[in-house]
Amino acid sequence: MTGQNEEYGSTEELNLSEIIKIRYDKLDKLKQGNKNPFEITNYTVNNSAANINANFESYEEKEVSIAGRIMAKRGQGKVSFYDLLDSTGRIQLFIKQDLVGEEKYEEIKNYDIGDIVGVLGVVFKTKMGQISIRVLSVCMLCKSLKILPEKFHGLKDPDLRYRQRYIDLIVNPEVKEIFLLRYKIIKYIREFMDMRGFIEVETPVLSTLAGGANAKPFISH
């Protein structure tokens, strides 16, 4: 598991527009090879990253199928390690050329961070003790055409985070945990009150429109 996260080398060498162009070029190449990454609308999974990590003994050396987003890639030669993020957490993928074939391995090496893939493989532990999936086959489910913000300066702007929650949830795991906790609290309160015959009635206290002293005036030019 040596090596650093890799995608295009140093981000100082390429600007954002150049990286996006590279991704569109990869998309065109896939389409020319009759491998349109937007055609597959259904992929069967039978497990999740969190479940495999929590119950390794039950799945060791067993075949599993999962899907998720590539969040990191490292390695060289005929072996690569990718980090896959699904809705439950992360798990490492062990990809070996001898297992997937030379042509497929070269295709996988061109996958970008952010791409969504479906994976079929066998659960095992590496020599370093990392729970991983020994990949037998991979298929591209969705090509990411824009780079994730963490590859540059991160996602710290509060306004941008609120407007693009989907990105915030991808790159900031702690935000996702807060959303899950909030969901569980609200669910429990609703079930508790419902079992006792209460009826939920929405009574907004604060307006969603800015007004009063906190309003920001619109300035024309």
TORKOL-4160 file (C-alpha; in steps of 0.2 Angstrom, whole numbers, padded with zeros to 4 digits, m for minus):
221
<pt num="1" X="0000" Y="0000" Z="0000"/>
<pt num="2" X="0015" Y="0011" Z="m0003"/>
<pt num="3" X="0013" Y="0027" Z="m0014"/>
<pt num="4" X="0004" Y="0043" Z="m0014"/>
<pt num="5" X="m0014" Y="0047" Z="m0020"/>
<pt num="6" X="m0012" Y="0050" Z="m0039"/>
<pt num="7" X="m0022" Y="0057" Z="m0053"/>
<pt num="8" X="m0013" Y="0069" Z="m0064"/>
<pt num="9" X="0003" Y="0072" Z="m0055"/>
<pt num="10" X="0006" Y="0088" Z="m0046"/>
<pt num="11" X="m0010" Y="0100" Z="m0047"/>
<pt num="12" X="0002" Y="0114" Z="m0049"/>
<pt num="13" X="0006" Y="0107" Z="m0067"/>
<pt num="14" X="m0012" Y="0107" Z="m0073"/>
<pt num="15" X="m0025" Y="0120" Z="m0070"/>
<pt num="16" X="m0043" Y="0115" Z="m0067"/>
<pt num="17" X="m0049" Y="0118" Z="m0085"/>
<pt num="18" X="m0035" Y="0107" Z="m0092"/>
<pt num="19" X="m0040" Y="0093" Z="m0080"/>
<pt num="20" X="m0058" Y="0094" Z="m0085"/>
<pt num="21" X="m0053" Y="0093" Z="m0103"/>
<pt num="22" X="m0043" Y="0077" Z="m0099"/>
<pt num="23" X="m0058" Y="0070" Z="m0092"/>
<pt num="24" X="m0069" Y="0074" Z="m0107"/>
<pt num="25" X="m0056" Y="0066" Z="m0118"/>
<pt num="26" X="m0057" Y="0050" Z="m0107"/>
<pt num="27" X="m0076" Y="0051" Z="m0109"/>
<pt num="28" X="m0074" Y="0052" Z="m0128"/>
<pt num="29" X="m0062" Y="0038" Z="m0128"/>
<pt num="30" X="m0074" Y="0027" Z="m0118"/>
<pt num="31" X="m0088" Y="0031" Z="m0130"/>
<pt num="32" X="m0078" Y="0027" Z="m0145"/>
<pt num="33" X="m0074" Y="0010" Z="m0137"/>
<pt num="34" X="m0093" Y="0006" Z="m0135"/>
<pt num="35" X="m0091" Y="0009" Z="m0116"/>
<pt num="36" X="m0102" Y="0023" Z="m0113"/>
<pt num="37" X="m0101" Y="0026" Z="m0094"/>
<pt num="38" X="m0119" Y="0033" Z="m0093"/>
<pt num="39" X="m0128" Y="0018" Z="m0101"/>
<pt num="40" X="m0129" Y="0007" Z="m0085"/>
<pt num="41" X="m0144" Y="0012" Z="m0075"/>
<pt num="42" X="m0145" Y="m0003" Z="m0063"/>
<pt num="43" X="m0131" Y="m0013" Z="m0054"/>
<pt num="44" X="m0134" Y="m0027" Z="m0042"/>
<pt num="45" X="m0125" Y="m0025" Z="m0025"/>
<pt num="46" X="m0125" Y="m0038" Z="m0011"/>
<pt num="47" X="m0115" Y="m0029" Z="0002"/>
<pt num="48" X="m0108" Y="m0013" Z="0009"/>
<pt num="49" X="m0091" Y="m0006" Z="0014"/>
<pt num="50" X="m0097" Y="m0004" Z="0033"/>
<pt num="51" X="m0104" Y="m0021" Z="0034"/>
<pt num="52" X="m0089" Y="m0029" Z="0027"/>
<pt num="53" X="m0077" Y="m0019" Z="0038"/>
<pt num="54" X="m0088" Y="m0023" Z="0053"/>
<pt num="55" X="m0090" Y="m0042" Z="0049"/>
<pt num="56" X="m0074" Y="m0047" Z="0041"/>
<pt num="57" X="m0074" Y="m0064" Z="0048"/>
<pt num="58" X="m0091" Y="m0068" Z="0040"/>
<pt num="59" X="m0085" Y="m0063" Z="0023"/>
<pt num="60" X="m0067" Y="m0067" Z="0022"/>
<pt num="61" X="m0063" Y="m0076" Z="0006"/>
<pt num="62" X="m0081" Y="m0074" Z="0000"/>
<pt num="63" X="m0087" Y="m0065" Z="m0016"/>
<pt num="64" X="m0095" Y="m0048" Z="m0014"/>
<pt num="65" X="m0103" Y="m0035" Z="m0025"/>
<pt num="66" X="m0103" Y="m0017" Z="m0021"/>
<pt num="67" X="m0103" Y="0000" Z="m0029"/>
<pt num="68" X="m0096" Y="0017" Z="m0025"/>
<pt num="69" X="m0086" Y="0032" Z="m0029"/>
<pt num="70" X="m0067" Y="0031" Z="m0031"/>
<pt num="71" X="m0059" Y="0043" Z="m0018"/>
<pt num="72" X="m0041" Y="0039" Z="m0019"/>
<pt num="73" X="m0029" Y="0029" Z="m0030"/>
<pt num="74" X="m0011" Y="0023" Z="m0028"/>
<pt num="75" X="0001" Y="0010" Z="m0033"/>
<pt num="76" X="0011" Y="0007" Z="m0049"/>
<pt num="77" X="0016" Y="m0007" Z="m0061"/>
<pt num="78" X="0004" Y="m0022" Z="m0061"/>
<pt num="79" X="m0004" Y="m0018" Z="m0044"/>
<pt num="80" X="m0015" Y="m0004" Z="m0038"/>
<pt num="81" X="m0025" Y="0001" Z="m0023"/>
<pt num="82" X="m0041" Y="0011" Z="m0024"/>
<pt num="83" X="m0052" Y="0018" Z="m0010"/>
<pt num="84" X="m0070" Y="0016" Z="m0013"/>
<pt num="85" X="m0083" Y="0026" Z="m0004"/>
<pt num="86" X="m0101" Y="0020" Z="m0004"/>
<pt num="87" X="m0116" Y="0026" Z="0007"/>
<pt num="88" X="m0110" Y="0018" Z="0022"/>
<pt num="89" X="m0091" Y="0021" Z="0022"/>
<pt num="90" X="m0074" Y="0017" Z="0014"/>
<pt num="91" X="m0066" Y="0001" Z="0009"/>
<pt num="92" X="m0049" Y="m0003" Z="0000"/>
<pt num="93" X="m0049" Y="m0011" Z="m0018"/>
<pt num="94" X="m0034" Y="m0022" Z="m0022"/>
<pt num="95" X="m0033" Y="m0022" Z="m0041"/>
<pt num="96" X="m0020" Y="m0034" Z="m0049"/>
<pt num="97" X="m0017" Y="m0035" Z="m0068"/>
<pt num="98" X="m0016" Y="m0054" Z="m0068"/>
<pt num="99" X="m0034" Y="m0055" Z="m0060"/>
<pt num="100" X="m0043" Y="m0043" Z="m0072"/>
<pt num="101" X="m0033" Y="m0044" Z="m0087"/>
<pt num="102" X="m0020" Y="m0032" Z="m0095"/>
<pt num="103" X="m0033" Y="m0023" Z="m0106"/>
<pt num="104" X="m0045" Y="m0020" Z="m0092"/>
<pt num="105" X="m0031" Y="m0015" Z="m0080"/>
<pt num="106" X="m0025" Y="m0002" Z="m0092"/>
<pt num="107" X="m0043" Y="0005" Z="m0093"/>
<pt num="108" X="m0045" Y="0005" Z="m0074"/>
<pt num="109" X="m0029" Y="0014" Z="m0072"/>
<pt num="110" X="m0037" Y="0028" Z="m0082"/>
<pt num="111" X="m0052" Y="0030" Z="m0070"/>
<pt num="112" X="m0052" Y="0046" Z="m0061"/>
<pt num="113" X="m0055" Y="0051" Z="m0043"/>
<pt num="114" X="m0074" Y="0054" Z="m0042"/>
<pt num="115" X="m0079" Y="0040" Z="m0054"/>
<pt num="116" X="m0093" Y="0029" Z="m0049"/>
<pt num="117" X="m0089" Y="0010" Z="m0052"/>
<pt num="118" X="m0097" Y="m0007" Z="m0048"/>
<pt num="119" X="m0085" Y="m0020" Z="m0041"/>
<pt num="120" X="m0085" Y="m0039" Z="m0040"/>
<pt num="121" X="m0072" Y="m0047" Z="m0029"/>
<pt num="122" X="m0066" Y="m0057" Z="m0014"/>
<pt num="123" X="m0064" Y="m0050" Z="0003"/>
<pt num="124" X="m0047" Y="m0053" Z="0011"/>
<pt num="125" X="m0034" Y="m0044" Z="0022"/>
<pt num="126" X="m0018" Y="m0037" Z="0015"/>
<pt num="127" X="m0001" Y="m0041" Z="0023"/>
<pt num="128" X="m0003" Y="m0024" Z="0032"/>
<pt num="129" X="m0019" Y="m0030" Z="0040"/>
<pt num="130" X="m0030" Y="m0019" Z="0029"/>
<pt num="131" X="m0047" Y="m0026" Z="0025"/>
<pt num="132" X="m0049" Y="m0026" Z="0006"/>
<pt num="133" X="m0058" Y="m0033" Z="m0009"/>
<pt num="134" X="m0047" Y="m0043" Z="m0021"/>
<pt num="135" X="m0055" Y="m0036" Z="m0037"/>
<pt num="136" X="m0061" Y="m0049" Z="m0051"/>
<pt num="137" X="m0071" Y="m0037" Z="m0062"/>
<pt num="138" X="m0075" Y="m0018" Z="m0062"/>
<pt num="139" X="m0087" Y="m0009" Z="m0073"/>
<pt num="140" X="m0089" Y="0010" Z="m0074"/>
<pt num="141" X="m0106" Y="0016" Z="m0069"/>
<pt num="142" X="m0104" Y="0035" Z="m0070"/>
<pt num="143" X="m0089" Y="0046" Z="m0076"/>
<pt num="144" X="m0085" Y="0061" Z="m0065"/>
<pt num="145" X="m0082" Y="0075" Z="m0077"/>
<pt num="146" X="m0077" Y="0088" Z="m0063"/>
<pt num="147" X="m0064" Y="0086" Z="m0050"/>
<pt num="148" X="m0068" Y="0085" Z="m0031"/>
<pt num="149" X="m0064" Y="0101" Z="m0022"/>
<pt num="150" X="m0053" Y="0092" Z="m0009"/>
<pt num="151" X="m0040" Y="0090" Z="m0023"/>
<pt num="152" X="m0037" Y="0109" Z="m0023"/>
<pt num="153" X="m0041" Y="0120" Z="m0009"/>
<pt num="154" X="m0055" Y="0109" Z="0000"/>
<pt num="155" X="m0073" Y="0114" Z="0002"/>
<pt num="156" X="m0073" Y="0128" Z="0016"/>
<pt num="157" X="m0084" Y="0142" Z="0009"/>
<pt num="158" X="m0100" Y="0141" Z="0020"/>
<pt num="159" X="m0111" Y="0148" Z="0006"/>
<pt num="160" X="m0104" Y="0135" Z="m0007"/>
<pt num="161" X="m0106" Y="0121" Z="0006"/>
<pt num="162" X="m0125" Y="0125" Z="0009"/>
<pt num="163" X="m0128" Y="0127" Z="m0010"/>
<pt num="164" X="m0120" Y="0111" Z="m0015"/>
<pt num="165" X="m0124" Y="0099" Z="0000"/>
<pt num="166" X="m0120" Y="0084" Z="m0011"/>
<pt num="167" X="m0102" Y="0089" Z="m0013"/>
<pt num="168" X="m0101" Y="0094" Z="0006"/>
<pt num="169" X="m0107" Y="0076" Z="0010"/>
<pt num="170" X="m0094" Y="0068" Z="m0001"/>
<pt num="171" X="m0079" Y="0077" Z="0005"/>
<pt num="172" X="m0083" Y="0081" Z="0023"/>
<pt num="173" X="m0088" Y="0064" Z="0032"/>
<pt num="174" X="m0091" Y="0073" Z="0048"/>
<pt num="175" X="m0105" Y="0083" Z="0040"/>
<pt num="176" X="m0113" Y="0067" Z="0035"/>
<pt num="177" X="m0112" Y="0060" Z="0052"/>
<pt num="178" X="m0121" Y="0076" Z="0059"/>
<pt num="179" X="m0135" Y="0073" Z="0046"/>
<pt num="180" X="m0137" Y="0055" Z="0051"/>
<pt num="181" X="m0138" Y="0060" Z="0069"/>
<pt num="182" X="m0151" Y="0073" Z="0066"/>
<pt num="183" X="m0161" Y="0061" Z="0056"/>
<pt num="184" X="m0161" Y="0048" Z="0070"/>
<pt num="185" X="m0166" Y="0061" Z="0083"/>
<pt num="186" X="m0180" Y="0067" Z="0073"/>
<pt num="187" X="m0186" Y="0049" Z="0069"/>
<pt num="188" X="m0186" Y="0044" Z="0087"/>
<pt num="189" X="m0195" Y="0060" Z="0093"/>
<pt num="190" X="m0209" Y="0057" Z="0079"/>
<pt num="191" X="m0211" Y="0039" Z="0083"/>
<pt num="192" X="m0211" Y="0043" Z="0102"/>
<pt num="193" X="m0225" Y="0056" Z="0100"/>
<pt num="194" X="m0235" Y="0046" Z="0087"/>
<pt num="195" X="m0236" Y="0031" Z="0098"/>
<pt num="196" X="m0244" Y="0042" Z="0111"/>
<pt num="197" X="m0257" Y="0049" Z="0100"/>
<pt num="198" X="m0249" Y="0066" Z="0096"/>
<pt num="199" X="m0252" Y="0073" Z="0078"/>
<pt num="200" X="m0238" Y="0083" Z="0070"/>
<pt num="201" X="m0242" Y="0100" Z="0064"/>
<pt num="202" X="m0230" Y="0112" Z="0055"/>
<pt num="203" X="m0230" Y="0129" Z="0063"/>
<pt num="204" X="m0215" Y="0139" Z="0056"/>
<pt num="205" X="m0208" Y="0152" Z="0068"/>
<pt num="206" X="m0195" Y="0159" Z="0057"/>
<pt num="207" X="m0198" Y="0165" Z="0039"/>
<pt num="208" X="m0186" Y="0158" Z="0026"/>
<pt num="209" X="m0185" Y="0175" Z="0018"/>
<pt num="210" X="m0172" Y="0187" Z="0024"/>
<pt num="211" X="m0180" Y="0203" Z="0033"/>
<pt num="212" X="m0177" Y="0216" Z="0046"/>
<pt num="213" X="m0160" Y="0220" Z="0052"/>
<pt num="214" X="m0152" Y="0205" Z="0045"/>
<pt num="215" X="m0158" Y="0208" Z="0028"/>
<pt num="216" X="m0144" Y="0210" Z="0015"/>
<pt num="217" X="m0149" Y="0224" Z="0002"/>
<pt num="218" X="m0148" Y="0221" Z="m0016"/>
<pt num="219" X="m0136" Y="0233" Z="m0025"/>
<pt num="220" X="m0138" Y="0237" Z="m0043"/>
<pt num="221" X="m0124" Y="0244" Z="m0055"/>
